[in-house]
């Protein structure tokens, strides 16, 4: 898959999350997918069930996400988002084919780029820009 295809799949993932479509999310997230929090003490999700529990807790608590920016490569998407208007967090989704296998939060895009050893993203999107 190319960077644009990875970005399209991320849009599909975001849409499924907004709809609460866990059947579609189960098609996208690998069963052994992990979500690593930016805070080393956690909480961390060790598998898809843990991730979906986190999603349901956020929805039940009324936590809203606003997406600020997305950057992609053929195998990764960096998504900058705000939870309930707080400071932004950068989440990097790693893909194997059409499945999300690892998700890791970072406090900034610079921290994500430093950890990934990557200085250039291939495709970039912001709200209001063409998809």
C-alpha positions as CSV (number, residue, x, y, z in Angstrom):
1,X,0.0,0.0,0.0
2,X,1.3,3.5,-0.7
3,X,1.2,6.5,1.6
4,X,-2.1,7.7,0.2
5,X,-3.7,4.3,0.6
6,X,-2.5,4.2,4.2
7,X,-4.1,7.6,4.8
8,X,-7.4,6.5,3.3
9,X,-7.4,3.5,5.6
10,X,-6.8,5.8,8.5
11,X,-9.7,8.0,7.5
12,X,-11.8,4.8,7.4
13,X,-10.6,3.9,10.9
14,X,-11.5,7.4,12.2
15,X,-14.9,7.1,10.6
16,X,-15.5,3.7,12.2
17,X,-14.4,5.0,15.6
18,X,-16.8,8.0,15.3
19,X,-19.7,5.6,14.4
20,X,-18.8,3.2,17.2
21,X,-18.5,0.5,14.4
22,X,-16.4,-2.1,16.3
23,X,-17.0,-4.7,13.6
24,X,-15.2,-2.5,11.1
25,X,-12.5,-1.6,13.6
26,X,-12.0,-5.4,14.3
27,X,-11.2,-5.8,10.5
28,X,-8.6,-3.0,10.8
29,X,-6.9,-3.7,14.1
30,X,-4.9,-6.9,14.4
31,X,-5.9,-9.1,17.3
32,X,-2.5,-8.7,18.9
33,X,-2.3,-4.9,18.2
34,X,-0.7,-2.9,21.0
35,X,-1.3,0.7,22.1
36,X,1.6,2.3,24.0
37,X,0.8,5.4,26.0
38,X,3.2,8.4,25.9
39,X,3.4,8.2,29.7
40,X,5.8,5.3,30.5
41,X,3.6,4.3,33.5
42,X,0.6,3.7,31.2
43,X,-2.0,2.8,30.8
44,X,-1.0,0.6,27.9
45,X,-3.2,-1.7,25.8
46,X,-1.8,-5.2,25.2
47,X,-4.2,-6.4,22.5
48,X,-7.2,-5.4,20.4
49,X,-9.7,-6.1,23.3
50,X,-7.8,-3.7,25.5
51,X,-7.8,-1.0,22.8
52,X,-11.6,-1.4,22.3
53,X,-12.2,-1.2,26.0
54,X,-10.3,2.1,26.0
55,X,-12.4,3.3,23.1
56,X,-15.6,2.4,24.8
57,X,-14.5,4.1,28.1
58,X,-13.7,7.3,26.1
59,X,-17.1,7.2,24.4
60,X,-18.9,6.5,27.7
61,X,-17.1,9.4,29.4
62,X,-18.1,11.7,26.5
63,X,-14.5,12.4,25.5
64,X,-14.4,14.0,22.1
65,X,-11.5,13.9,19.7
66,X,-10.5,16.7,17.3
67,X,-8.1,15.8,14.6
68,X,-5.6,18.5,13.7
69,X,-3.2,16.9,11.2
70,X,-2.3,13.6,9.6
71,X,1.1,12.6,8.0
72,X,1.6,9.3,6.4
73,X,4.2,6.9,4.8
74,X,3.3,3.5,3.2
75,X,3.5,1.8,6.7
76,X,2.8,4.6,9.3
77,X,0.3,7.4,10.0
78,X,1.1,10.1,12.5
79,X,-2.2,11.7,13.7
80,X,-2.2,14.9,15.8
81,X,-5.4,15.1,17.9
82,X,-6.8,16.9,20.9
83,X,-8.9,15.3,23.6
84,X,-11.6,17.7,24.8
85,X,-9.6,20.8,23.7
86,X,-6.4,19.8,25.7
87,X,-2.9,20.1,24.4
88,X,-2.3,18.0,21.2
89,X,-1.0,14.5,21.3
90,X,0.6,12.7,18.4
91,X,-0.3,9.1,17.8
92,X,1.6,6.9,15.4
93,X,-0.2,4.0,13.8
94,X,1.9,1.3,12.3
95,X,0.4,-0.9,9.6
96,X,1.2,-4.3,8.2
97,X,-0.8,-4.5,5.0
98,X,-4.3,-3.3,5.9
99,X,-4.0,-4.0,9.6
100,X,-3.0,-1.7,12.5
101,X,-0.4,-3.6,14.5
102,X,1.1,-1.0,16.8
103,X,-0.1,2.4,18.1
104,X,2.2,4.6,20.1
105,X,1.5,8.1,21.6
106,X,4.1,10.9,21.7
107,X,3.9,14.3,23.2
108,X,4.8,16.1,19.9
109,X,5.5,15.4,16.3
110,X,9.2,16.1,16.9
111,X,9.3,13.4,19.6
112,X,7.6,11.0,17.2
113,X,10.0,11.8,14.4
114,X,13.0,11.4,16.8
115,X,11.7,8.0,18.0
116,X,11.0,6.8,14.4
117,X,14.2,8.1,13.0
118,X,12.2,9.7,10.2
119,X,12.4,13.3,9.2
120,X,10.1,13.3,6.2
121,X,6.5,12.2,5.9
122,X,5.3,11.4,2.4
123,X,1.8,12.8,2.5
124,X,0.2,15.4,4.8
125,X,-3.4,16.3,5.5
126,X,-5.0,19.0,7.7
127,X,-8.8,19.7,8.2
128,X,-10.1,21.6,5.2
129,X,-7.4,20.4,2.8
130,X,-8.2,18.0,0.0
131,X,-8.0,14.3,1.1
